[in-house]
Amino acid sequence: HVQLVESGGGSAQAGGSLRLSCATTVDRDHSYCMAWFRQTPGKEREGVATIDPDGTTRYAGPVKGRFTISQDNAKNTLYLDMNPLKFEDTAMYYCAARPPGTYPHLWFGYDHWGQGTQVTVS
C-alpha cells in the first residue's frame, strides 16, 4: 500500500524559498515515477515536476529554472525546492506516485496522492 505524506509548506515572501518534503512508502525498486502537483481553488490540479526512477527530471513551464525536484532513496523522501517564489505559486501542493507503464502524457496515470501541503506566497 503506497502512502505519501507531505510537509514543509507554509508562508513565504515573493523572492523567498521553501522546501517541500514527501515521505513515501514507495519502494524505488518498483520503478514508480514521482511527481509534485498543485491546485488553487476553482482551478484544475496541474503538474509541477516529475522525477523518473533513473533520476530524469521534468518541469512545467511556469516553474522551470526556479523549482528543483529531487529524491533521497535512502530516506524514501521526495523533495521540491522552490526558489525564487512568486505570488502565483500560492497553492496546495500534492505529492503523487505513478506505477510503471505507458501513459499518453507526462502528467497522466498518477493514482497515489498525499493529503497536500499549503504554500502561500505574499
DSSP file with accessible surface (Angstrom, degrees, kcal/mol):
  #  RESIDUE AA STRUCTURE BP1 BP2  ACC     N-H-->O    O-->H-N    N-H-->O    O-->H-N    TCO  KAPPA ALPHA  PHI   PSI    X-CA   Y-CA   Z-CA
    1    1 A H              0   0  197      0, 0.0     2,-0.4     0, 0.0    24,-0.0   0.000 360.0 360.0 360.0 124.2    0.0    0.0    0.0
    2    2 A V        -     0   0   23     22,-0.1     2,-0.4    95,-0.0   111,-0.2  -0.683 360.0-175.8 -85.2 128.0    1.5    3.3   -1.1
    3    3 A Q        -     0   0  111     -2,-0.4    22,-1.9   109,-0.1     2,-0.4  -0.979   5.2-172.3-123.2 139.9    1.4    6.1    1.4
    4    4 A L  E     -A   24   0A  11     -2,-0.4     2,-0.5   109,-0.4   111,-0.5  -0.998   1.8-176.3-132.6 128.2    2.6    9.7    0.8
    5    5 A V  E     -A   23   0A  81     18,-2.3    18,-2.6    -2,-0.4     2,-0.2  -0.951  10.9-156.8-131.7 112.8    2.8   12.4    3.4
    6    6 A E  E     +A   22   0A   7     -2,-0.5     2,-0.3    16,-0.2    16,-0.2  -0.515  18.1 163.2 -86.5 154.8    3.8   15.9    2.5
    7    7 A S  E     +A   21   0A  64     14,-2.3    14,-2.8    -2,-0.2   110,-0.1  -0.958  40.6  68.6-155.8 168.4    5.3   18.5    4.8
    8    8 A G        +     0   0   39     -2,-0.3    11,-0.3     1,-0.3    14,-0.1   0.371  61.2 133.7 101.5  -4.7    7.2   21.8    4.6
    9    9 A G        +     0   0   28     12,-0.1     2,-0.3     9,-0.1    -1,-0.3  -0.160  21.8 112.4 -70.6 172.4    4.5   24.1    3.4
   10   10 A G  E     -d  119   0B  29    108,-1.1   110,-2.7   107,-0.1     2,-0.4  -0.991  62.8 -41.4 159.0-158.2    3.9   27.5    4.9
   11   11 A S  E     +d  120   0B  98     -2,-0.3     2,-0.3   108,-0.2   110,-0.2  -0.817  50.6 163.5-106.7 144.1    4.1   31.2    4.1
   12   12 A A  E     -d  121   0B  17    108,-2.3   110,-2.2    -2,-0.4     2,-0.2  -0.979  34.8-108.8-151.3 158.7    6.9   32.9    2.4
   13   13 A Q    >   -     0   0  150     -2,-0.3     3,-2.5   108,-0.2    72,-0.3  -0.579  48.1 -87.6 -87.5 153.1    7.5   36.2    0.7
   14   14 A A  T 3  S+     0   0   59    108,-2.7    72,-0.2     1,-0.3    -1,-0.1  -0.353 119.4  30.1 -56.5 135.1    7.9   36.6   -3.0
   15   15 A G  T 3  S+     0   0   48     70,-2.9    -1,-0.3     1,-0.3    71,-0.1   0.244 103.8 104.1  93.3 -11.8   11.5   36.1   -3.9
   16   16 A G    <   -     0   0   25     -3,-2.5    69,-2.2    69,-0.1     2,-0.3  -0.031  63.6-119.0 -88.6-164.3   12.0   33.7   -1.0
   17   17 A S        -     0   0   73     67,-0.2     2,-0.3    66,-0.1    66,-0.2  -0.945  20.2-177.0-141.1 156.5   12.3   29.9   -0.8
   18   18 A L  E     - B   0  82A  35     64,-1.6    64,-2.9    -2,-0.3     2,-0.5  -0.978  15.5-145.4-145.8 153.6   10.6   26.9    0.6
   19   19 A R  E     - B   0  81A 118    -11,-0.3     2,-0.4    -2,-0.3    62,-0.2  -0.987  12.7-159.9-122.8 123.6   11.4   23.2    0.6
   20   20 A L  E     - B   0  80A   0     60,-2.8    60,-2.2    -2,-0.5     2,-0.3  -0.781   7.4-161.4 -96.9 144.6    8.6   20.7    0.5
   21   21 A S  E     -AB   7  79A  28    -14,-2.8   -14,-2.3    -2,-0.4     2,-0.4  -0.926   8.3-164.0-123.8 152.1    9.1   17.1    1.6
   22   22 A a  E     -AB   6  78A   0     56,-2.4    56,-2.5    -2,-0.3     2,-0.4  -0.915   8.4-155.4-137.8 107.1    7.1   13.9    0.9
   23   23 A A  E     -AB   5  77A  53    -18,-2.6   -18,-2.3    -2,-0.4     2,-0.3  -0.698  25.6-175.5 -80.6 131.3    7.7   10.9    3.0
   24   24 A T  E     -A    4   0A  16     52,-2.7   -20,-0.2    -2,-0.4   -22,-0.1  -0.931  40.9-151.3-135.0 150.7    6.7    7.8    1.0
   25   25 A T        +     0   0   70    -22,-1.9     2,-0.3    -2,-0.3   -21,-0.1   0.307  60.3 127.6 -95.1   5.2    6.4    4.1    1.4
   26   26 A V        -     0   0    2    -23,-0.4     2,-0.6    50,-0.2    -2,-0.1  -0.477  58.7-137.3 -65.4 124.8    7.1    3.7   -2.4
   27   27 A D    >   -     0   0   70     -2,-0.3     3,-2.7     1,-0.2     5,-0.4  -0.758   5.5-146.1 -83.0 118.1    9.9    1.2   -2.9
   28   28 A R  G >  S+     0   0   28     -2,-0.6     3,-1.9     1,-0.3    -1,-0.2   0.753  95.3  71.2 -60.5 -23.0   12.1    2.6   -5.6
   29   29 A D  G 3  S+     0   0  139      1,-0.3    -1,-0.3     2,-0.1    -3,-0.0   0.686  87.8  65.0 -65.6 -16.4   12.8   -0.9   -6.8
   30   30 A H  G <  S-     0   0  115     -3,-2.7    -1,-0.3     2,-0.0    -2,-0.2   0.392 108.5-126.5 -87.5   2.3    9.2   -0.9   -8.1
   31   31 A S    <   +     0   0   57     -3,-1.9     2,-0.3     1,-0.2    -3,-0.1   0.847  42.9 172.2  62.3  40.1   10.1    1.9  -10.5
   32   32 A Y        -     0   0   42     -5,-0.4     2,-0.4    67,-0.1    -1,-0.2  -0.595  29.9-132.1 -76.6 143.4    7.4    4.3   -9.6
   33   33 A C  E     -E   98   0B   7     65,-2.6    65,-2.6    -2,-0.3     2,-0.3  -0.808  24.7-152.3 -89.9 137.1    7.6    7.8  -11.2
   34   34 A M  E     +EF  97  51B   3     17,-2.3    17,-2.8    -2,-0.4     2,-0.3  -0.811  18.3 170.5-113.2 154.7    7.1   10.5   -8.6
   35   35 A A  E     -EF  96  50B   0     61,-2.3    61,-2.4    -2,-0.3     2,-0.4  -0.979  29.4-130.0-156.1 162.4    5.8   14.0   -9.0
   36   36 A W  E     +EF  95  49B   0     13,-2.6    12,-2.8    -2,-0.3    13,-1.6  -0.977  26.6 179.2-115.4 135.2    4.5   17.2   -7.5
   37   37 A F  E     -EF  94  47B  12     57,-2.8    57,-2.8    -2,-0.4     2,-0.3  -0.828   8.3-157.9-122.6 166.2    1.2   18.8   -8.5
   38   38 A R  E     -EF  93  46B  13      8,-2.5     8,-3.0    -2,-0.3     2,-0.3  -0.985   5.1-169.2-145.5 157.2   -0.5   21.9   -7.2
   39   39 A Q  E     -E   92   0B  62     53,-2.1    53,-2.8    -2,-0.3     6,-0.1  -0.991   6.0-163.1-149.0 136.5   -4.0   23.2   -7.1
   40   40 A T    >   -     0   0   40     -2,-0.3     3,-2.2     4,-0.3    51,-0.1  -0.847  47.5 -78.2-113.0 155.1   -5.7   26.5   -6.4
   41   41 A P  T 3  S+     0   0  133      0, 0.0     3,-0.1     0, 0.0    -1,-0.1  -0.237 117.2  13.4 -54.9 132.6   -9.4   27.0   -5.6
   42   42 A G  T 3  S+     0   0   92      1,-0.3     2,-0.3    -3,-0.0    -3,-0.0   0.421 111.4  94.9  84.1  -1.6  -11.5   26.9   -8.7
   43   43 A K  S <  S-     0   0  145     -3,-2.2    -1,-0.3     1,-0.0     2,-0.1  -0.851  78.0-103.7-121.4 158.1   -8.8   25.5  -10.9
   44   44 A E        -     0   0  175     -2,-0.3    -4,-0.3     1,-0.1     2,-0.1  -0.418  46.1 -93.7 -74.5 153.9   -7.8   22.1  -12.0
   45   45 A R        -     0   0   85     -6,-0.1     2,-0.4    -2,-0.1    -6,-0.2  -0.449  47.5-159.2 -64.7 137.2   -4.8   20.4  -10.5
   46   46 A E  E     -F   38   0B  88     -8,-3.0    -8,-2.5    -2,-0.1     2,-0.2  -0.932  17.4-111.0-124.7 147.8   -1.7   21.0  -12.5
   47   47 A G  E     +F   37   0B   9     -2,-0.4   -10,-0.2   -10,-0.2     3,-0.1  -0.460  29.8 175.3 -74.2 143.9    1.6   19.2  -12.8
   48   48 A V  E     -     0   0B   1    -12,-2.8    12,-2.6     1,-0.4     2,-0.3   0.742  60.5 -17.0-112.9 -52.9    4.7   20.9  -11.4
   49   49 A A  E     -FG  36  59B   0    -13,-1.6   -13,-2.6    10,-0.2    -1,-0.4  -0.988  51.8-158.7-158.9 149.9    7.6   18.5  -11.7
   50   50 A T  E     -FG  35  58B   0      8,-2.4     8,-2.0    -2,-0.3     2,-0.4  -0.941   1.2-162.5-129.8 156.7    8.3   14.8  -12.2
   51   51 A I  E     -FG  34  57B   7    -17,-2.8   -17,-2.3    -2,-0.3     6,-0.2  -0.983  13.8-145.1-140.2 126.0   11.3   12.5  -11.5
   52   52 A D    >   -     0   0   29      4,-2.8     3,-2.4    -2,-0.4   -19,-0.1  -0.406  34.0-101.9 -80.7 165.3   11.8    9.1  -13.0
   53   53 A P  T 3  S+     0   0   52      0, 0.0    -1,-0.1     0, 0.0   -21,-0.1   0.808 124.7  55.3 -57.6 -27.8   13.3    6.2  -11.2
   54   54 A D  T 3  S-     0   0  120    -23,-0.1    -2,-0.0     2,-0.1     0, 0.0   0.414 124.5-103.7 -85.8   2.4   16.6    6.8  -13.1
   55   55 A G    <   +     0   0   36     -3,-2.4     2,-0.2     1,-0.3    16,-0.0   0.390  68.7 150.4  94.7  -2.2   16.6   10.4  -11.8
   56   56 A T        -     0   0   57     -5,-0.1    -4,-2.8     1,-0.0     2,-0.3  -0.452  30.0-157.5 -65.3 130.7   15.4   12.1  -15.0
   57   57 A T  E     -G   51   0B  55     -6,-0.2     2,-0.3    -2,-0.2    -6,-0.2  -0.843  14.0-175.3-114.9 149.9   13.5   15.3  -14.1
   58   58 A R  E     -G   50   0B 103     -8,-2.0    -8,-2.4    -2,-0.3     2,-0.4  -0.989   7.4-160.3-141.2 148.9   10.9   17.3  -16.0
   59   59 A Y  E     -G   49   0B  46     -2,-0.3   -10,-0.2   -10,-0.2     2,-0.1  -0.953  22.3-113.4-134.2 149.2    9.2   20.6  -15.1
   60   60 A A    >>  -     0   0   21    -12,-2.6     3,-1.6    -2,-0.4     4,-1.2  -0.473  41.1-109.4 -72.7 151.7    6.2   22.6  -16.1
   61   61 A G  G >4 S+     0   0   58      1,-0.3     3,-0.6     2,-0.2    -1,-0.1   0.860 112.4  57.4 -53.0 -45.8    6.9   25.8  -17.9
   62   62 A P  G 34 S+     0   0   79      0, 0.0    -1,-0.3     0, 0.0   -14,-0.1   0.705 116.6  34.6 -63.6 -18.7    5.9   28.2  -15.1
   63   63 A V  G X> S+     0   0    1     -3,-1.6     3,-2.5   -15,-0.2     4,-2.2   0.504  83.1 124.9-112.9  -6.4    8.4   26.7  -12.6
   64   64 A K  T << S+     0   0  140     -4,-1.2     4,-0.1    -3,-0.6   -15,-0.0  -0.305  82.3  15.4 -60.2 131.7   11.3   25.7  -14.9
   65   65 A G  T 34 S+     0   0   79      2,-0.4    -1,-0.3     1,-0.1     3,-0.1   0.296 125.8  59.8  87.7 -11.3   14.5   27.2  -13.6
   66   66 A R  T <4 S+     0   0   28     -3,-2.5    17,-2.3     1,-0.2     2,-0.3   0.681  96.9  54.0-116.6 -32.7   13.0   28.1  -10.2
   67   67 A F  E  <  -C   82   0A   3     -4,-2.2    -2,-0.4    15,-0.2     2,-0.4  -0.800  60.1-162.8-107.1 149.8   11.9   24.7   -8.8
   68   68 A T  E     -C   81   0A  74     13,-2.5    13,-3.0    -2,-0.3     2,-0.4  -0.987   3.7-158.4-133.9 123.2   14.0   21.6   -8.3
   69   69 A I  E     +C   80   0A   4     -2,-0.4     2,-0.3    11,-0.2    11,-0.2  -0.805  24.9 157.2 -97.2 139.0   12.6   18.1   -7.7
   70   70 A S  E     -C   79   0A  34      9,-1.7     9,-3.1    -2,-0.4     2,-0.3  -0.956  24.5-145.7-152.2 169.7   14.9   15.5   -6.1
   71   71 A Q  E     -C   78   0A  41     -2,-0.3     2,-0.6     7,-0.2     7,-0.2  -0.996  10.0-150.7-144.2 147.4   14.7   12.3   -4.1
   72   72 A D  E >>> -C   77   0A  53      5,-2.9     5,-1.9    -2,-0.3     4,-0.7  -0.930  13.4-171.4-115.2  99.5   16.6   10.6   -1.3
   73   73 A N  T 345S+     0   0   79     -2,-0.6     3,-0.5     1,-0.2   -45,-0.2   0.836  83.5  58.7 -64.4 -31.9   16.2    6.9   -1.9
   74   74 A A  T 345S+     0   0   99      1,-0.2    -1,-0.2    -3,-0.1    -2,-0.0   0.842 116.4  34.6 -66.0 -30.9   17.8    6.0    1.4
   75   75 A K  T <45S-     0   0  140     -3,-0.6    -1,-0.2     2,-0.2   -51,-0.2   0.408 103.6-128.7-101.1  -0.8   15.2    8.1    3.2
   76   76 A N  T  <5 +     0   0   60     -4,-0.7   -52,-2.7    -3,-0.5     2,-0.4   0.929  63.5 139.0  50.5  47.7   12.3    7.3    0.8
   77   77 A T  E   < -BC  23  72A  23     -5,-1.9    -5,-2.9   -54,-0.2     2,-0.4  -0.984  43.7-155.8-130.6 136.0   11.7   11.0    0.6
   78   78 A L  E     -BC  22  71A   2    -56,-2.5   -56,-2.4    -2,-0.4     2,-0.3  -0.847  17.3-162.7-105.2 144.0   10.8   13.2   -2.3
   79   79 A Y  E     -BC  21  70A  28     -9,-3.1    -9,-1.7    -2,-0.4     2,-0.4  -0.895  17.2-164.1-126.6 157.2   11.6   17.0   -2.2
   80   80 A L  E     -BC  20  69A   0    -60,-2.2   -60,-2.8    -2,-0.3     2,-0.5  -0.914  10.9-163.3-139.0 111.3   10.6   20.1   -4.0
   81   81 A D  E     -BC  19  68A  49    -13,-3.0   -13,-2.5    -2,-0.4     2,-0.5  -0.853   7.7-165.0 -94.3 127.6   12.9   23.1   -3.6
   82   82 A M  E     -BC  18  67A   1    -64,-2.9   -64,-1.6    -2,-0.5     3,-0.3  -0.952  10.5-180.0-121.7 114.4   11.2   26.3   -4.7
   83   83 A N        +     0   0   91    -17,-2.3   -66,-0.1    -2,-0.5     2,-0.1  -0.810  64.7  19.1-168.6 123.3   13.3   29.5   -5.2
   84   84 A P  S    S-     0   0   58      0, 0.0    -1,-0.4     0, 0.0     2,-0.2   0.513  84.5-151.5 -86.2 148.0   12.5   32.2   -6.1
   85   85 A L        -     0   0    3    -69,-2.2   -70,-2.9   -72,-0.3     2,-0.3  -0.506   7.1-158.1 -80.0 148.6    8.9   32.0   -5.2
   86   86 A K    >   -     0   0   91    -72,-0.2     3,-2.3    -2,-0.2     4,-0.2  -0.874  31.5-111.1-121.4 158.3    6.3   34.1   -7.0
   87   87 A F  G >  S+     0   0  144     -2,-0.3     3,-1.9     1,-0.3    34,-0.4   0.886 117.0  60.8 -54.0 -38.9    2.8   35.1   -5.8
   88   88 A E  G 3  S+     0   0  120      1,-0.3    -1,-0.3    -3,-0.0    -3,-0.0   0.517  86.7  74.9 -73.4  -2.4    1.3   32.8   -8.4
   89   89 A D  G <   +     0   0    0     -3,-2.3    -1,-0.3     2,-0.0     2,-0.2   0.540  66.2 120.1 -81.2  -7.8    3.0   29.8   -6.8
   90   90 A T    <   +     0   0   35     -3,-1.9     2,-0.3    -4,-0.2    30,-0.2  -0.420  43.2 106.4 -58.9 123.5    0.4   30.0   -4.0
   91   91 A A  E    S- H   0 119B   3     28,-2.0    28,-2.7    -2,-0.2     2,-0.5  -0.966  76.0 -80.1-179.0 169.8   -1.4   26.7   -4.0
   92   92 A M  E     -EH  39 118B  56    -53,-2.8   -53,-2.1    -2,-0.3     2,-0.4  -0.851  48.8-148.0 -87.3 128.1   -2.0   23.4   -2.3
   93   93 A Y  E     -EH  38 117B   0     24,-2.9    24,-2.1    -2,-0.5     2,-0.4  -0.865  12.7-165.4-106.2 135.5    0.9   21.1   -3.3
   94   94 A Y  E     -E   37   0B  37    -57,-2.8   -57,-2.8    -2,-0.4     2,-0.3  -0.941  14.4-142.7-122.7 138.5    0.5   17.4   -3.6
   95   95 A a  E     -E   36   0B   0     -2,-0.4    19,-2.1   -59,-0.2     2,-0.3  -0.757  29.1-176.9 -90.4 143.2    3.0   14.6   -3.9
   96   96 A A  E     -EI  35 113B   0    -61,-2.4   -61,-2.3    -2,-0.3     2,-0.4  -0.980  17.2-153.1-144.9 155.4    2.0   11.8   -6.2
   97   97 A A  E     -EI  34 112B   0     15,-2.0    14,-1.3    -2,-0.3    15,-1.2  -0.972   4.5-165.0-131.5 144.9    3.2    8.4   -7.4
   98   98 A R  E     -E   33   0B  30    -65,-2.6   -65,-2.6    -2,-0.4    12,-0.2  -0.994  20.5-128.4-130.7 127.7    2.7    6.5  -10.7
   99   99 A P        -     0   0   30      0, 0.0   -67,-0.1     0, 0.0   -68,-0.1  -0.274  45.3 -79.9 -69.8 160.7    3.4    2.8  -11.2
  100  100 A P  S    S+     0   0   80      0, 0.0     2,-0.3     0, 0.0   -68,-0.1  -0.267  80.5  98.8 -60.7 146.2    5.5    1.8  -14.2
  101  101 A G  S    S-     0   0   57     -3,-0.1     2,-0.5     2,-0.0    -3,-0.0  -0.957  73.4 -65.6 162.9-176.1    3.7    1.7  -17.5
  102  102 A T        -     0   0  146     -2,-0.3     7,-0.0     2,-0.0     3,-0.0  -0.915  49.0-177.1-106.2 128.8    3.0    3.5  -20.8
  103  103 A Y        -     0   0   61     -2,-0.5    -2,-0.0     1,-0.1     3,-0.0  -0.921  34.1-125.1-129.2 151.2    1.0    6.7  -20.5
  104  104 A P  S    S+     0   0  103      0, 0.0     2,-0.3     0, 0.0    -1,-0.1   0.738  89.5   4.1 -71.0 -24.3   -0.4    9.2  -23.0
  105  105 A H  S >  S-     0   0  104      1,-0.1     3,-1.7     3,-0.0     0, 0.0  -0.981  81.5 -92.7-156.3 172.0    1.3   12.2  -21.5
  106  106 A L  T 3  S+     0   0   51     -2,-0.3    -1,-0.1     1,-0.3   -48,-0.0   0.816 118.8  41.3 -57.1 -37.2    3.6   13.3  -18.7
  107  107 A W  T 3  S+     0   0   66    -60,-0.1     3,-0.5     2,-0.1    -1,-0.3   0.363  93.6 106.1-100.4  10.3    1.0   14.1  -16.1
  108  108 A F    <   +     0   0  103     -3,-1.7     3,-0.1     1,-0.2    -5,-0.0  -0.579  65.6  29.0 -94.5 147.2   -1.2   11.1  -16.6
  109  109 A G        +     0   0   23      1,-0.3     2,-0.6    -2,-0.2    -1,-0.2   0.473  64.8 146.6  95.5   3.7   -1.6    8.0  -14.5
  110  110 A Y        +     0   0   17     -3,-0.5    -1,-0.3   -12,-0.2   -12,-0.2  -0.642  10.2 162.5 -77.9 118.5   -0.8    9.2  -11.0
  111  111 A D        +     0   0   91    -14,-1.3     2,-0.4    -2,-0.6    -1,-0.2   0.271  51.0  71.0-124.1   8.0   -3.0    7.2   -8.7
  112  112 A H  E     +I   97   0B  47    -15,-1.2   -15,-2.0  -109,-0.0     2,-0.3  -0.998  62.3 177.9-126.4 129.0   -1.5    7.6   -5.3
  113  113 A W  E     -I   96   0B  92     -2,-0.4  -109,-0.4   -17,-0.2   -17,-0.2  -0.950  23.3-135.0-134.2 146.7   -1.7   11.0   -3.6
  114  114 A G        -     0   0    9    -19,-2.1  -109,-0.2    -2,-0.3     3,-0.1  -0.288  37.8-102.9 -83.5-177.3   -0.7   12.7   -0.4
  115  115 A Q        -     0   0  112   -111,-0.5  -110,-0.1     1,-0.2   -21,-0.1   0.626  63.3-116.6 -85.5 -13.8   -3.0   14.9    1.6
  116  116 A G        -     0   0   10    -21,-0.1     2,-0.4     1,-0.1   -22,-0.2   0.064  15.6-126.5  97.2 153.3   -1.4   18.1    0.4
  117  117 A T  E     - H   0  93B  20    -24,-2.1   -24,-2.9  -110,-0.1     2,-0.3  -0.996  25.2-122.4-139.1 133.9    0.5   20.9    2.0
  118  118 A Q  E     - H   0  92B  79     -2,-0.4  -108,-1.1   -26,-0.2     2,-0.5  -0.582  21.1-169.2 -83.3 134.8   -0.4   24.6    1.6
  119  119 A V  E     -dH  10  91B   0    -28,-2.7   -28,-2.0    -2,-0.3     2,-0.5  -0.991   4.9-174.5-119.7 125.7    2.1   27.1    0.2
  120  120 A T  E     -d   11   0B  53   -110,-2.7  -108,-2.3    -2,-0.5     2,-0.5  -0.985   3.3-168.7-125.1 122.8    1.2   30.8    0.4
  121  121 A V  E      d   12   0B   1     -2,-0.5  -108,-0.2   -34,-0.4   -31,-0.2  -0.938 360.0 360.0-113.1 127.5    3.4   33.5   -1.2
  122  122 A S              0   0   97   -110,-2.2  -108,-2.7    -2,-0.5    -2,-0.0  -0.788 360.0 360.0-124.0 360.0    2.8   37.1   -0.3
